[in-house]
Structures are given as C-alpha cells and as structure tokens.
Amino acid sequence: MNPVALITGASRGIGRGIALELAKLGYDVMINYLGNAEAAGQTIAACLAAAQTTGRTIRAVSAQADISRAADRQRLLALARSTFSRLDLLVNNAGIAPRTRADLLDASEESFDHLIAVNVKGPFFLTQLAAQWMLEQQAVRAQAGAAAEPFHPKIVTVSSISAYAASVNRGDYCMSKAALTMLTPLFAARLAADGIQVFELRPGIIDTDMTAPVRAKYDALIASGLTPMPRWGTPADVGQAVVAIVQERFPFSTGEVFNVDGGFHLRRL
C-alpha cells in the first residue's frame, strides 16, 4: 500500500511542485484546492505522469475545501479517510497574499482577518485533525505489534521569509506568516513522543503565479545580489526539501525550519 499525502493549496505553484515530487516517490496524493478545479485536474494529470517516469503506480484525487472553514476541514479529512484509509503526510501549503498591497498605516481589518483565517487558523486546526488521525493510526499499529507495517507520519508546513522580513506594504501578510511559524514548534513538542515529526519549510523568492506580478522587481533585486544564489527558486526546489524529509534523512530531528531561499536568510557584510 502506498503512503498517502494530503497537500493543501496544491492546484498550482509550490503545492503542485511538492505533489509532483511525492508522486515520483510513489505517494498517493490528495490535491486540495479552493476554487480552480481545472488547475487541480492538471496537477492530478501531472502527478500520474510523474509517477510513471519512476515506474510507480499511484492514486491522485482532488478535493475542494476552504481550509479557513471548520466544516470544510472536517470534510477534507473525511474524504481522505474514505478514499485512502490512511494519512502519512500532511503538507500545510495553502496560503493567500493580500488582495491589495496597502501601506501599513492604511491596512484594513477585513484583509487582516482574511489572511489570519486562511494562513493561520486553517493550518492550525487542520493539523489538529490530521494529528488526531495519525495518533489513531499509531494506536492500531501498536495493537498489531510486529505484524504492523512501518509508519512514520509527518507534518510539514510551508511558511515564508515574510515571517521575519518586514514588508510595510503587506504587513498583514507578514503578521500571518510570523504567527504560522509557531505551529511547528508547538505540534513538534506535543507529538514527538508519539513518533510524529513536524517541520517547517521557509521558501524565499519562488517562481509561481503569486510572484508573477512582481517579477520585474525581484529580477532586479536578484541581479543586484539580494540572494547569494543568484536565481529564482522553483516549486521543485521546495518539493525536493519535502522529499528529503519523507525519505527519513532526518530521523532524529523535529521542529526544524528548513530555509529554501537561496541563502536570503544569511546576514552578510
């Protein structure tokens, strides 16, 4: 039986990149999306094709859900249960940028509340549900004893360099990502004794639909030395970080933050 990954916000961008890399490893994938069913379908097709390149046979299904809504989160996990009967990996990737970039002194409560609901509340309570299910699976395997297959569940949250790099024209977004970073140490501490590892990936400037409107700005910044590695990151770069985690490259680690940012986080003189 293949391991199973649920990836939120996986119809495009970083989420799609992660799904493709997991499909190559032989993971069954549940592709969560908010509103773009066509893009989710494209991700599913791409995952099936990617799996074939490595000789794998996988299942890939899409699941519409707004993770900021409790009923949608519950429905999403219920669908994963009925479809796959197991969950080995949750990737909290879904996130939104502000609809309008506004100066810090003009930021609206409506935008702030929306960003917190999607970028913080949704991942927190979805992780809670997923962790409860993972613990159930651990208990079942404990009862089976030596006959149980290996099970090493993991939770990975995708945050952003905006968790610590101040952007005064999108302060609400930075606040949401800063809050999101606390999810990993909290759940890592709570779940470590139960054998569930929890990690954070912190991407930098990644070539996605979200960054397309500011491409010219970041092209110039990268060319002038903003990042030690002088290129845009790609969704596949983030996907490869997830691959390293699920391939048990860090068996004695939890609560770690992995920067996938071309060295942006380095302070230089």
Contacts in CASP RR format, 6 or more apart in sequence:
PFRMAT RR
TARGET T0000
AUTHOR 0000-0000-0000
METHOD contacts of the structure
MODEL  1
MNPVALITGASRGIGRGIALELAKLGYDVMINYLGNAEAAGQTIAACLAA
AQTTGRTIRAVSAQADISRAADRQRLLALARSTFSRLDLLVNNAGIAPRT
RADLLDASEESFDHLIAVNVKGPFFLTQLAAQWMLEQQAVRAQAGAAAEP
FHPKIVTVSSISAYAASVNRGDYCMSKAALTMLTPLFAARLAADGIQVFE
LRPGIIDTDMTAPVRAKYDALIASGLTPMPRWGTPADVGQAVVAIVQERF
PFSTGEVFNVDGGFHLRRL
1 86 0 8 1.000
1 149 0 8 1.000
2 26 0 8 1.000
2 27 0 8 1.000
2 28 0 8 1.000
2 58 0 8 1.000
2 59 0 8 1.000
3 26 0 8 1.000
3 27 0 8 1.000
3 28 0 8 1.000
3 86 0 8 1.000
3 88 0 8 1.000
3 89 0 8 1.000
3 246 0 8 1.000
4 27 0 8 1.000
4 28 0 8 1.000
4 29 0 8 1.000
4 30 0 8 1.000
4 80 0 8 1.000
4 84 0 8 1.000
4 86 0 8 1.000
4 87 0 8 1.000
4 88 0 8 1.000
4 89 0 8 1.000
5 19 0 8 1.000
5 22 0 8 1.000
5 27 0 8 1.000
5 28 0 8 1.000
5 29 0 8 1.000
5 30 0 8 1.000
5 88 0 8 1.000
5 89 0 8 1.000
5 90 0 8 1.000
5 91 0 8 1.000
5 246 0 8 1.000
6 29 0 8 1.000
6 30 0 8 1.000
6 32 0 8 1.000
6 76 0 8 1.000
6 77 0 8 1.000
6 80 0 8 1.000
6 87 0 8 1.000
6 89 0 8 1.000
6 90 0 8 1.000
6 91 0 8 1.000
6 130 0 8 1.000
7 15 0 8 1.000
7 18 0 8 1.000
7 19 0 8 1.000
7 22 0 8 1.000
7 29 0 8 1.000
7 30 0 8 1.000
7 31 0 8 1.000
7 32 0 8 1.000
7 91 0 8 1.000
7 93 0 8 1.000
8 32 0 8 1.000
8 65 0 8 1.000
8 67 0 8 1.000
8 91 0 8 1.000
8 92 0 8 1.000
8 93 0 8 1.000
8 94 0 8 1.000
8 123 0 8 1.000
8 126 0 8 1.000
9 15 0 8 1.000
9 31 0 8 1.000
9 32 0 8 1.000
9 33 0 8 1.000
9 34 0 8 1.000
9 93 0 8 1.000
9 94 0 8 1.000
9 95 0 8 1.000
10 16 0 8 1.000
10 18 0 8 1.000
10 19 0 8 1.000
10 29 0 8 1.000
10 31 0 8 1.000
10 32 0 8 1.000
10 33 0 8 1.000
10 40 0 8 1.000
10 43 0 8 1.000
10 91 0 8 1.000
10 93 0 8 1.000
11 31 0 8 1.000
11 33 0 8 1.000
11 34 0 8 1.000
11 35 0 8 1.000
11 36 0 8 1.000
11 39 0 8 1.000
11 40 0 8 1.000
11 41 0 8 1.000
11 42 0 8 1.000
11 43 0 8 1.000
11 62 0 8 1.000
12 36 0 8 1.000
12 39 0 8 1.000
12 42 0 8 1.000
12 43 0 8 1.000
12 208 0 8 1.000
12 209 0 8 1.000
13 206 0 8 1.000
13 208 0 8 1.000
13 209 0 8 1.000
13 210 0 8 1.000
13 235 0 8 1.000
14 93 0 8 1.000
14 158 0 8 1.000
14 203 0 8 1.000
14 206 0 8 1.000
14 208 0 8 1.000
14 235 0 8 1.000
14 238 0 8 1.000
14 239 0 8 1.000
15 43 0 8 1.000
15 91 0 8 1.000
15 93 0 8 1.000
15 158 0 8 1.000
15 235 0 8 1.000
15 238 0 8 1.000
16 43 0 8 1.000
16 46 0 8 1.000
16 235 0 8 1.000
17 235 0 8 1.000
17 236 0 8 1.000
17 238 0 8 1.000
17 239 0 8 1.000
18 91 0 8 1.000
18 93 0 8 1.000
18 158 0 8 1.000
18 235 0 8 1.000
18 238 0 8 1.000
18 239 0 8 1.000
18 242 0 8 1.000
19 29 0 8 1.000
19 31 0 8 1.000
19 43 0 8 1.000
19 46 0 8 1.000
19 47 0 8 1.000
19 60 0 8 1.000
20 43 0 8 1.000
20 46 0 8 1.000
20 47 0 8 1.000
20 50 0 8 1.000
20 235 0 8 1.000
20 236 0 8 1.000
20 239 0 8 1.000
21 50 0 8 1.000
21 236 0 8 1.000
21 239 0 8 1.000
21 240 0 8 1.000
21 242 0 8 1.000
21 243 0 8 1.000
22 29 0 8 1.000
22 47 0 8 1.000
22 89 0 8 1.000
22 239 0 8 1.000
22 242 0 8 1.000
22 243 0 8 1.000
22 246 0 8 1.000
23 29 0 8 1.000
23 47 0 8 1.000
23 48 0 8 1.000
23 50 0 8 1.000
23 51 0 8 1.000
23 56 0 8 1.000
23 58 0 8 1.000
23 60 0 8 1.000
24 50 0 8 1.000
24 51 0 8 1.000
24 53 0 8 1.000
24 54 0 8 1.000
24 56 0 8 1.000
25 54 0 8 1.000
25 56 0 8 1.000
25 243 0 8 1.000
25 246 0 8 1.000
25 247 0 8 1.000
26 51 0 8 1.000
26 54 0 8 1.000
26 56 0 8 1.000
26 58 0 8 1.000
27 58 0 8 1.000
27 88 0 8 1.000
27 89 0 8 1.000
27 246 0 8 1.000
28 58 0 8 1.000
28 59 0 8 1.000
28 60 0 8 1.000
28 84 0 8 1.000
29 47 0 8 1.000
29 58 0 8 1.000
29 59 0 8 1.000
29 60 0 8 1.000
29 61 0 8 1.000
30 60 0 8 1.000
30 61 0 8 1.000
30 62 0 8 1.000
30 63 0 8 1.000
30 79 0 8 1.000
30 80 0 8 1.000
30 83 0 8 1.000
30 84 0 8 1.000
31 40 0 8 1.000
31 41 0 8 1.000
31 43 0 8 1.000
31 44 0 8 1.000
31 47 0 8 1.000
31 60 0 8 1.000
31 61 0 8 1.000
31 62 0 8 1.000
31 63 0 8 1.000
32 62 0 8 1.000
32 63 0 8 1.000
32 64 0 8 1.000
32 65 0 8 1.000
32 67 0 8 1.000
32 76 0 8 1.000
32 94 0 8 1.000
33 39 0 8 1.000
33 40 0 8 1.000
33 62 0 8 1.000
33 63 0 8 1.000
33 64 0 8 1.000
34 64 0 8 1.000
34 65 0 8 1.000
34 66 0 8 1.000
34 94 0 8 1.000
35 64 0 8 1.000
37 62 0 8 1.000
37 64 0 8 1.000
40 62 0 8 1.000
40 64 0 8 1.000
41 62 0 8 1.000
43 60 0 8 1.000
43 62 0 8 1.000
44 60 0 8 1.000
44 61 0 8 1.000
44 62 0 8 1.000
47 58 0 8 1.000
47 60 0 8 1.000
48 58 0 8 1.000
48 60 0 8 1.000
51 57 0 8 1.000
51 58 0 8 1.000
59 83 0 8 1.000
59 84 0 8 1.000
61 83 0 8 1.000
63 76 0 8 1.000
63 79 0 8 1.000
63 80 0 8 1.000
65 72 0 8 1.000
65 73 0 8 1.000
65 75 0 8 1.000
65 76 0 8 1.000
66 72 0 8 1.000
66 118 0 8 1.000
67 73 0 8 1.000
67 76 0 8 1.000
67 94 0 8 1.000
67 118 0 8 1.000
67 122 0 8 1.000
67 123 0 8 1.000
67 126 0 8 1.000
68 117 0 8 1.000
68 118 0 8 1.000
68 121 0 8 1.000
68 122 0 8 1.000
70 125 0 8 1.000
73 122 0 8 1.000
73 125 0 8 1.000
73 126 0 8 1.000
73 129 0 8 1.000
74 129 0 8 1.000
76 126 0 8 1.000
77 87 0 8 1.000
77 126 0 8 1.000
77 129 0 8 1.000
77 130 0 8 1.000
77 133 0 8 1.000
80 87 0 8 1.000
81 87 0 8 1.000
81 133 0 8 1.000
86 137 0 8 1.000
87 130 0 8 1.000
87 133 0 8 1.000
87 134 0 8 1.000
87 137 0 8 1.000
87 153 0 8 1.000
88 151 0 8 1.000
88 152 0 8 1.000
88 153 0 8 1.000
88 154 0 8 1.000
88 246 0 8 1.000
89 153 0 8 1.000
89 154 0 8 1.000
89 155 0 8 1.000
89 156 0 8 1.000
89 246 0 8 1.000
90 126 0 8 1.000
90 127 0 8 1.000
90 130 0 8 1.000
90 154 0 8 1.000
90 155 0 8 1.000
90 156 0 8 1.000
91 156 0 8 1.000
91 157 0 8 1.000
91 158 0 8 1.000
91 242 0 8 1.000
92 123 0 8 1.000
92 126 0 8 1.000
92 127 0 8 1.000
92 155 0 8 1.000
92 156 0 8 1.000
92 157 0 8 1.000
92 158 0 8 1.000
92 183 0 8 1.000
93 158 0 8 1.000
94 118 0 8 1.000
94 122 0 8 1.000
94 123 0 8 1.000
95 118 0 8 1.000
95 119 0 8 1.000
96 114 0 8 1.000
96 115 0 8 1.000
96 118 0 8 1.000
96 119 0 8 1.000
97 170 0 8 1.000
97 173 0 8 1.000
97 210 0 8 1.000
98 111 0 8 1.000
98 115 0 8 1.000
98 170 0 8 1.000
98 172 0 8 1.000
98 173 0 8 1.000
99 111 0 8 1.000
99 114 0 8 1.000
100 111 0 8 1.000
101 169 0 8 1.000
101 170 0 8 1.000
102 108 0 8 1.000
102 111 0 8 1.000
102 169 0 8 1.000
102 170 0 8 1.000
103 168 0 8 1.000
103 169 0 8 1.000
104 168 0 8 1.000
104 169 0 8 1.000
104 171 0 8 1.000
107 171 0 8 1.000
107 172 0 8 1.000
111 172 0 8 1.000
112 172 0 8 1.000
112 175 0 8 1.000
115 172 0 8 1.000
115 173 0 8 1.000
115 175 0 8 1.000
115 176 0 8 1.000
116 172 0 8 1.000
116 175 0 8 1.000
116 176 0 8 1.000
116 179 0 8 1.000
118 176 0 8 1.000
119 173 0 8 1.000
119 176 0 8 1.000
119 177 0 8 1.000
119 179 0 8 1.000
119 180 0 8 1.000
120 176 0 8 1.000
120 179 0 8 1.000
120 180 0 8 1.000
120 183 0 8 1.000
123 157 0 8 1.000
123 180 0 8 1.000
123 183 0 8 1.000
124 183 0 8 1.000
127 155 0 8 1.000
127 157 0 8 1.000
127 183 0 8 1.000
127 187 0 8 1.000
130 155 0 8 1.000
131 155 0 8 1.000
131 187 0 8 1.000
131 190 0 8 1.000
131 191 0 8 1.000
131 196 0 8 1.000
134 153 0 8 1.000
134 191 0 8 1.000
134 194 0 8 1.000
134 196 0 8 1.000
135 191 0 8 1.000
135 194 0 8 1.000
135 196 0 8 1.000
137 151 0 8 1.000
137 153 0 8 1.000
138 151 0 8 1.000
138 153 0 8 1.000
138 194 0 8 1.000
138 195 0 8 1.000
138 196 0 8 1.000
140 148 0 8 1.000
141 148 0 8 1.000
141 149 0 8 1.000
141 151 0 8 1.000
142 148 0 8 1.000
152 195 0 8 1.000
152 197 0 8 1.000
152 248 0 8 1.000
153 195 0 8 1.000
153 196 0 8 1.000
153 197 0 8 1.000
154 196 0 8 1.000
154 197 0 8 1.000
154 198 0 8 1.000
154 199 0 8 1.000
154 245 0 8 1.000
154 246 0 8 1.000
155 187 0 8 1.000
155 191 0 8 1.000
155 196 0 8 1.000
155 197 0 8 1.000
155 198 0 8 1.000
155 199 0 8 1.000
156 198 0 8 1.000
156 199 0 8 1.000
156 200 0 8 1.000
156 201 0 8 1.000
156 242 0 8 1.000
156 245 0 8 1.000
157 180 0 8 1.000
157 183 0 8 1.000
157 184 0 8 1.000
157 198 0 8 1.000
157 199 0 8 1.000
157 200 0 8 1.000
157 201 0 8 1.000
158 200 0 8 1.000
158 201 0 8 1.000
158 203 0 8 1.000
158 238 0 8 1.000
159 177 0 8 1.000
159 180 0 8 1.000
159 181 0 8 1.000
159 200 0 8 1.000
159 201 0 8 1.000
159 202 0 8 1.000
159 203 0 8 1.000
160 177 0 8 1.000
160 202 0 8 1.000
160 203 0 8 1.000
160 204 0 8 1.000
161 202 0 8 1.000
161 203 0 8 1.000
161 204 0 8 1.000
161 205 0 8 1.000
161 259 0 8 1.000
161 261 0 8 1.000
161 264 0 8 1.000
161 265 0 8 1.000
162 170 0 8 1.000
162 173 0 8 1.000
162 174 0 8 1.000
162 177 0 8 1.000
162 178 0 8 1.000
163 174 0 8 1.000
163 177 0 8 1.000
163 178 0 8 1.000
163 180 0 8 1.000
163 181 0 8 1.000
163 202 0 8 1.000
164 178 0 8 1.000
164 265 0 8 1.000
165 174 0 8 1.000
165 264 0 8 1.000
166 174 0 8 1.000
167 173 0 8 1.000
167 174 0 8 1.000
181 200 0 8 1.000
181 202 0 8 1.000
181 257 0 8 1.000
183 200 0 8 1.000
184 198 0 8 1.000
184 199 0 8 1.000
184 200 0 8 1.000
184 255 0 8 1.000
184 257 0 8 1.000
185 255 0 8 1.000
187 196 0 8 1.000
187 198 0 8 1.000
188 197 0 8 1.000
188 198 0 8 1.000
188 199 0 8 1.000
188 254 0 8 1.000
188 255 0 8 1.000
189 255 0 8 1.000
191 197 0 8 1.000
191 198 0 8 1.000
191 254 0 8 1.000
192 198 0 8 1.000
192 254 0 8 1.000
197 245 0 8 1.000
197 250 0 8 1.000
197 253 0 8 1.000
197 254 0 8 1.000
197 255 0 8 1.000
198 254 0 8 1.000
198 255 0 8 1.000
199 245 0 8 1.000
199 250 0 8 1.000
199 253 0 8 1.000
199 254 0 8 1.000
199 255 0 8 1.000
199 256 0 8 1.000
199 257 0 8 1.000
199 258 0 8 1.000
200 255 0 8 1.000
200 256 0 8 1.000
200 257 0 8 1.000
200 258 0 8 1.000
201 238 0 8 1.000
201 241 0 8 1.000
201 242 0 8 1.000
201 257 0 8 1.000
201 258 0 8 1.000
201 260 0 8 1.000
202 257 0 8 1.000
202 258 0 8 1.000
202 259 0 8 1.000
202 260 0 8 1.000
202 261 0 8 1.000
202 265 0 8 1.000
203 233 0 8 1.000
203 237 0 8 1.000
203 238 0 8 1.000
203 260 0 8 1.000
203 261 0 8 1.000
204 227 0 8 1.000
204 233 0 8 1.000
204 259 0 8 1.000
204 260 0 8 1.000
204 261 0 8 1.000
204 262 0 8 1.000
204 264 0 8 1.000
205 211 0 8 1.000
205 218 0 8 1.000
205 222 0 8 1.000
205 226 0 8 1.000
205 227 0 8 1.000
205 232 0 8 1.000
205 233 0 8 1.000
205 261 0 8 1.000
205 264 0 8 1.000
206 232 0 8 1.000
206 233 0 8 1.000
206 234 0 8 1.000
206 235 0 8 1.000
206 237 0 8 1.000
206 238 0 8 1.000
206 260 0 8 1.000
207 232 0 8 1.000
207 233 0 8 1.000
207 234 0 8 1.000
207 235 0 8 1.000
208 235 0 8 1.000
211 218 0 8 1.000
218 226 0 8 1.000
218 232 0 8 1.000
222 230 0 8 1.000
222 231 0 8 1.000
222 232 0 8 1.000
223 230 0 8 1.000
226 264 0 8 1.000
227 261 0 8 1.000
227 262 0 8 1.000
227 263 0 8 1.000
227 264 0 8 1.000
228 262 0 8 1.000
228 263 0 8 1.000
228 264 0 8 1.000
228 266 0 8 1.000
228 268 0 8 1.000
229 262 0 8 1.000
229 263 0 8 1.000
231 262 0 8 1.000
233 260 0 8 1.000
233 262 0 8 1.000
237 260 0 8 1.000
238 260 0 8 1.000
241 258 0 8 1.000
241 260 0 8 1.000
244 250 0 8 1.000
245 258 0 8 1.000
250 256 0 8 1.000
259 265 0 8 1.000
END
